[in-house]
């Protein structure tokens, strides 16, 4: 099996290329730009001024970038985050130590320590990584996940449908819909027609939003009851 490759994206931040899926963990147009646009601005920031405790579910822990950004956005607003992330193939230390997010975000040594802690903490165990950030990384298939009405926000950041179509199925989005509490939000970079139709069949109300650099459109899905 070919090894994962750490690459640089257009905004200077790192990403990872997986030759098995022939896919990148983030947009080549800018890893940090994409995460800020899709998951923070369109997702987390919609809730930060409304709630003091947010339960986040991430599909695809990957590089840990979304978790890192979530912690710092929430901390600035005095919000406690309970962060659950599903990932079948965690990155090896040799890969995640090469990622430059803390430096690019100018988070200093404390930010780098937090980023490494995100990766080093045990899987399948809930830990208080910081007083205001509870982390539960679960090494498992998305298809096996069920947690009715536990989350206010879902980051759906799986590999593209062309690489892993089974992760974008009706059954998965039904599970995501049930995992959200009423009024909850799911955000994803993907705006493919078949994916949006699967979301609608699951019960979501969709919003088409401008995409990050390199993409015309992204999707925000709402559980309106």
FILOKOL-961743 format. One record per residue: z, y, x of N, C-alpha, C in turn; residue in three letters. Coordinates in steps of 0.1 Angstrom, whole numbers, plus 2048, in hexadecimal, padded with zeros to 3 digits. Each point is the difference from the previous one (the first is absolute). Layout:
% residues N
ZYXZYXZYXala ...
This chain:
% residues 225
8007F480880080C7F880080D809unk 7F78097FC80080D80880C8087FEunk 80580680A80D8087FE7FD80D7F8unk 80A8067FA7FF80D7FA7FE80A80Bunk 7F980B7FC7FD80B80980580D7FBunk 80880780980480D7FC7F580A804unk 7FD8097F67F480980280580E7FCunk 7F980A80480380E7FD7F78047F5unk 8058087F67F98067F57FD80E803unk 7F88067F77FB80E80280A80B801unk 80C7FE7FA80B80A8018097FD80Cunk 7FC7F68088087FE80C80B7F57FEunk 8027FC7F480B7F67FD7FA7F2801unk 8087F68027FC7F28037FD7F97F3unk 7F87F68017FF7F67F57FE7F2807unk 7FE7F67F87FF7F28067F47FA7F9unk 7F87FA8097F47F87FB8037F17FFunk 7FE7FA7F58027F27FE7F27F9800unk 7FD7F880A7F27FA8007FF7F57F6unk 80B7FA7FC7FF7F57F67FA8067F3unk 80580B7FB7FC8067F47F580B802unk 7FD80280D7F680B80480480D7F9unk 80D80380180580C7F980A807809unk 80180D7FD80A80980680C8027F7unk 80C80280680C8027F880080E7FAunk 7F88098057FF80E7FB7F2805801unk 7FE80B7FA7F28078017FD80480Funk 7F47FD8047FC80580D7FF80F801unk 8008067F47FF80F80080E806802unk 80A7F880180D80680380B7F87F8unk 8087F880880A7F87FA80B8087F9unk 80580A80780B8087FA7FA8087F5unk 7F58068027F98087F57FF7F87F3unk 7FC7F38027FE7F87F480D7FD7F9unk 80A7FC80880D7FD7FA80680C7F9unk 80080C80780580C7FA7F98037F3unk 7F37FF7FF7F88047F58027F67F4unk 7FF7F38038007F67F580E7FC7FBunk 8097FE80A80D7FA7FC80B80A7FFunk 7FF80B80880B80A7FF7FC80A7F6unk 7F58078027FC80B7F77FE7FC7F1unk 7F87F57FF7FD7FB7F280A7F77FAunk 8097FB80980A7F77FB80F805801unk 8057FF80C80E80380280480E7FCunk 7F780A80380380E7FE8018037F1unk 7FA7F87F88008027F180E7FD7FBunk 8087F980780E7FB7FB80B807808unk 7FE80680B80B80580980880B7F9unk 7FA8087F880780B7FA8067FC7F2unk 7FD7F37FC8057FC7F380C7F6801unk 8017F980C80A7F580180780180Dunk 80C7FB80180880080C8017F2806unk 7FA7F67F98007F38057F37F97FCunk 7F77FC8097F37FB7FD7FF7F2805unk 7FC7F77F87FD7F28047F17FF802unk 7FC7FD80D7F27FF8047FC7F2803unk 7F57FB7FB7FA7F38037F3803808unk 7FF7FA80C7F48028087F97F2801unk 7F38007FD7F87F48017F980180Eunk 8057F980A7FA80180D808809809unk 80B7FA8078088088097F880580Cunk 7F87F78057F680480A80680680Cunk 7FC80D80380580780C80D8067FEunk 8058017F480D8077FD7FE80F7FEunk 7F48058017FD80E7FF8058067F2unk 7FD7F97F58048057F38108017FFunk 8067F680580F80080080680C808unk 7FA80280C80480B8097FF80D7F8unk 7F48037FB7FE80C7F98098027F4unk 8027F57F88088007F580E805803unk 8067FA80B80D80480480280F803unk 7F680580780180E8047FD80A7F5unk 7F77FC7F77FE8097F480C7FF7F7unk 8067F57FE80B7FF7F780D807806unk 8027FE80D80B80680680080F7FFunk 7F48068017FF80F7FF8048047F2unk 8007F77F68038047F280D7FA7FCunk 8087FA80980D7FA7FC7FF7F47F6unk 7F57F98027FE7F47F78027F3807unk 8077F77F98037F38067F47F67FCunk 7FB7F980A7F57F77FD8057F1802unk 7FC7F87F68017F28017F27FA801unk 7FD7FB80C7F27FD8047FE7F1801unk 7F87FB7F77FD7F18017F17FF804unk 7FD7F880A7F27FF8057FD7F1801unk 7F47FC7FB7FB7F38017F57FF80Bunk 8027F68097F67FF80B8007F1804unk 7F57FA8007FF7F28037FF7FE810unk 7FA80A8067FE7FE80F80580C807unk 80D80080380680C8087FA80180Eunk 80080D8047FB80380D8097FB80Bunk 7FB7FB80B8087FD80C80480C807unk 80B7FF80780680B8087F5806809unk 7F87F88067F680580A7F68097F9unk 7FF7FF7F37F78097F880780D7FBunk 80B7FE7F980680C7FA80680A80Aunk 8047FB80C80580980B7F5809805unk 7F37FD7FE7F58088057FC80A7F6unk 8068017F47FC8097F680780E802unk 7F980B7FE80580D8058048097F4unk 8047FB7F58038097F480B80A803unk 80B7FB80580B8098037FC80C809unk 7F87FD80A7FC80A8097F680A7F9unk 7F77FA7F87F68097F98078097F6unk 80A7FB7FA8088077F680A809806unk 80280080D80A80880780E7FD7FBunk 8037F37FF80D7FC7FB80A7FE80Bunk 7FC80180C80A7FE80B8057F2802unk 80A7FF8088067F38038067F97F4unk 8068097F78067FA7F47F67FA7F7unk 7F58077FF7F57FA7F87FA7F3805unk 7FF80080E7FB7F380680A7F57FEunk 80D80380180A7F57FE7FF7FB7F1unk 7FF80A7F77FF7FB7F27F37F87FEunk 7F58048057F47F87FF8017F2805unk 8067FF80C8027F280680A7F87F8unk 80B8077FB8097F97F77F97FA7F4unk 7F78087FA7F87FB7F57FA7F2802unk 7FB7FE80C7F97F480480A7F5805unk 80B8048078097F68068097FA7F6unk 8038077F580A7FA7F67FB7F37FAunk 8097F77FD7FD7F37FB7F88017F3unk 7F77F67FF7F87FE7F48097F87F5unk 7FC8037F48077F97F480E8027FFunk 80580C80580E80480080180F7FDunk 8078047F680280E7FD80A80680Aunk 7FC80B80680880780A80180F7FDunk 80B80680380180F7FF7FC80580Eunk 7F38038017FB80480D80680E804unk 8018087F680780D8018088027F3unk 80A8098008088017F37F78037F4unk 7F58078027F78047F57F37F8800unk 7FF7F58077F47F88008047F1801unk 7FE7F97F58037F27FF7F37F8801unk 7FF7F78097F37F98038017F17FCunk 7F67FB7F97FF7F27FE7F27FB802unk 7FD7FB80C7F37FB8037FF7F17FCunk 7F67FD7F87FF7F27FC7F37FA805unk 8017F58077F47FA8067FC7F57F6unk 7F58047F87FC7F77F57F28047FBunk 7FB7F87F87F38037F98038097F4unk 7F780A7FE8028097F57FF7F87F3unk 7F87F67FF7FE7F87F480D7FA7FBunk 80A7FE80980D7F97FD80B80A7FCunk 7FC80D80080B80A7FE8018037F1unk 80D8017FC8038047F280D808800unk 80180C7FB80C8087FF7FE80A7F5unk 8037FB7F37FE8097F580880D800unk 7F880B7FE80680D7FF80B80480Aunk 7FC7FE80D80A80380A7FC80D808unk 7F38057FF7FB80A8097FB80C7F8unk 80180C8067FA80C7FB7F2802806unk 7FE7FA80C7F48048077FB7F3808unk 7F37FE7FF7F97F58087F5806809unk 8017FD80D7F58038097F87F3801unk 7F48007FA7F77F58017F780180Cunk 8047FB80B7F980280D7FB7F3806unk 7FB7F77F87FB7F48057F2802807unk 7FB7F68087F38018057F68017F4unk 7F48068037F68037F67FC7F47F8unk 7FC8027F47FC7F57F77F57F7806unk 7F78058097F67F88068067F680Aunk 80C8048068077F78098097F67FAunk 8078057F680A7F77F97FF8027F1unk 7F67FC7F97FE8027F280B7FB7F7unk 8077F580580A7FA7F880C8097FEunk 80280B80980B8097FF7FD80B7F6unk 7F48017FB7FC80A7F67FD7FB7F3unk 8067F57FC7FC7F97F48088057F4unk 7FC7FB7F48078037F480F7FC801unk 8027F480580E7FA800809809809unk 7FB80580B80880880980380D7F9unk 7F68067FA80380D7FA8097FF7F3unk 8007F57FA8097FD7F580E800806unk 8027F980B80D7FF80780480E804unk 7F780880580480E8058048087F4unk 7F97FF7F58038077F380E7FD7FCunk 8047F380080D7FC7FB80B80480Aunk 7FC80180D80A80480A80480E7FFunk 7F88097FA80380E7FE8098027F4unk 80880A8028088057F47F78097F8unk 8038027F37F880A7F87FF80D807unk 7F48068017FE80D8077FD7FE80Eunk 7FF7F48057FE7FD80E7F2802804unk 7FE80180D7F38048077FC7F580Aunk 7F37FC7FF7FA7F880B7F5809806unk 7FF80180D7F58078077FA7F780Aunk 7F28018017F97F980A7F4808804unk 7FB7FD80C7F48068057F37FB7F9unk 8017F57FA7F47FA7FA7FC8067F3unk 7F38027FE7FB8057F37F47F87FBunk 7FF7F38047F57F87FC8017FD7F1unk 7F47FF7F98007FE7F28077F47FBunk 7FE7F58078067F37FC80F801801unk 80580780A80E8018028068097F5unk 7FA80B7FD8058087F58007F97F3unk 7F67F87FD7FF7F87F480C7F67FFunk 8037FA80C80B7F780080D8077FDunk 80280C80680C8087FD8018037F1unk 7F58057FA8008037F28047F47F7unk 7FA7F48048037F47F880F7FD801unk 80680380B80F7FE8028088097F8unk 7FA80B7FC80880A7F780180E806unk 7FB80280C80280D8077F780A7FAunk 80580D8007F880C7FD7FB80680Eunk 7F48028027FB80380D7FC80F802unk 80280580C7FC80D8047F87FF80Cunk 7F48058007F780180C80380D807unk 8047FF80C80480B8097F680180Cunk 7FF80C8057F880280D8067F780Bunk 7F77F98078057F780A80380780Dunk 8067F980A80280580D7F4802808unk 80080680C7F48028087F87F2801unk 7F38017FD7F87F48017FE7F97F3unk 8088037F57FF7FA7F37FF80A7F5unk 7F77FE7F77FD80A7F580C7FF7F6unk 8067F47FE8097FF7F580B7F6803unk 80C8027FA80B7F68018057FE7F2unk 80A7F77FE8047FD7F28108017FFunk 8048077F680E8007FC8017FA7F2unk 8097F57FF8017F97F480E8027FAunk 8018037F380D8037FA8047F67F6unk 80D7FD7FF8057F77F68068097F5unk 7F98037F68048097F58047F87F4unk 80D8017FD8057F97F480880A7F8unk 
